[in-house]
């Protein structure tokens, strides 16, 4: 039976949890390390559930009875179901698709008291197939989910690494909410009291990766200031030729800028910063020879401007040239020249476009002659 979420209308009143032991996941997406998530468990309120999760993080219980080759451990297992604006579900280390899983108490174990509500992002809760069917599968909320109250046991929360959960949440998915690239728990375990948690902190960037995770919530003025500051960090990485890092900062800055509700007084500043982030990001992609991504970034910038930003137009033309869309590339070069007639870079690109078109014509003619002669 595939584990699924069951719904309940109504919400319980939450009480402050008594915090317990810390556990961690190291996560990869498509084989790339994206960081560590640290949880604190609600040991006092859900001791049996917490013990199960903790033991599956350490792998201390060995193998499943009768199937000792299958280890009771989250290490190497996948998040098999991810729904943006809802949750990330994992823990099926037997089948990997949501149909399996096993607990340290046997195949299933009973629900504990439904003490805590699903009232915020970053809560750790048990997935099940109905009452008293807990095993190893769990989910991490990315929003408040009151419809799950009374049906799923909340037994912990994320205390570090919510940015990693957001990266997981926004991973592309295919049919049945399965991630296109495997989202894997590459390592897991527990942390002793006072032990360093191993979560990387960027001292130059104090902002959450996603603005909705800021506490307290940021005002529009604060969101705009944060976006400008993060863009500045991206510019610093660009100057160092650290283009992937620059892209990450520009993308992060855009998340903050897009969260601003602009007013007549701030609209121009917000649009200016968003155009700059997309344009700078396009230049990074050009340096990295990621032509499709460069075209997408300049396309976003052009949606925001009035078609007079020659830098954006030129970068768009560069991406089109590399993608062999030569007529379109010439069109955007011509737009650049109408704004800056003496620009040398545009003149050089136009020559390259002409040369490439002529070379393609010559090649086509040669192939035609060869066919006629055969």
ZIHU-V558444 format. One record per pair of residues at least 24 apart in sequence whose ideal C-beta (glycine too) atoms are under 6 Angstrom apart, sorted by the first residue. I is the first residue (numbers start at 1). J is the second residue. Records with the same first field share a line. If there is no record, write none. Layout:
I: J ; J
//
This chain:
1: 129
2: 98 ; 99
3: 98 ; 127 ; 129 ; 137
6: 151
7: 147
8: 149 ; 150 ; 151
11: 117 ; 146 ; 149
12: 117 ; 149
14: 116 ; 117 ; 119
17: 42
18: 44
21: 54
22: 191
23: 54 ; 57 ; 190
25: 185 ; 188
26: 186 ; 187
27: 164
28: 184 ; 186
29: 171 ; 181 ; 183
30: 181
34: 164 ; 167
35: 161 ; 164
36: 161 ; 198 ; 199
37: 158 ; 161 ; 164
38: 159 ; 160 ; 161 ; 197
39: 124 ; 156 ; 158
40: 156 ; 159
41: 156
42: 155 ; 156
45: 115
46: 112 ; 153 ; 155
48: 112
49: 112 ; 153 ; 155
50: 155
52: 103 ; 104
54: 190
55: 104
56: 136
57: 188 ; 189 ; 190
58: 189 ; 190
61: 104
64: 102
70: 94
74: 185 ; 188
75: 188
77: 185
78: 182 ; 184
79: 183
81: 177
82: 173 ; 177 ; 179
83: 177
84: 169
85: 143
87: 139 ; 141 ; 142
88: 140 ; 168
89: 127 ; 139
91: 136 ; 137 ; 138
92: 137
101: 135 ; 136 ; 137
102: 135 ; 136
103: 135 ; 136
108: 133 ; 135
109: 134
111: 153
112: 153
114: 150
116: 154
117: 149
118: 145 ; 148 ; 149
119: 144
120: 144
122: 157 ; 158 ; 162
123: 154 ; 157
124: 156 ; 157
125: 152 ; 154
126: 152 ; 153
140: 165
142: 169
160: 197 ; 199
161: 199
162: 213
163: 209
166: 209 ; 210
205: 233
211: 256 ; 259
220: 260 ; 261
223: 256 ; 259 ; 260
224: 260
226: 256
227: 253 ; 256 ; 257 ; 273
228: 273
231: 277
243: 284 ; 287 ; 288
246: 284
247: 281 ; 284
250: 277 ; 280 ; 281
253: 277
271: 304
274: 304
275: 301 ; 304 ; 305
279: 311 ; 312
282: 315
286: 318
291: 319 ; 322 ; 323
294: 319
295: 319
310: 336 ; 339 ; 340
314: 346
326: 353 ; 357
329: 353
//
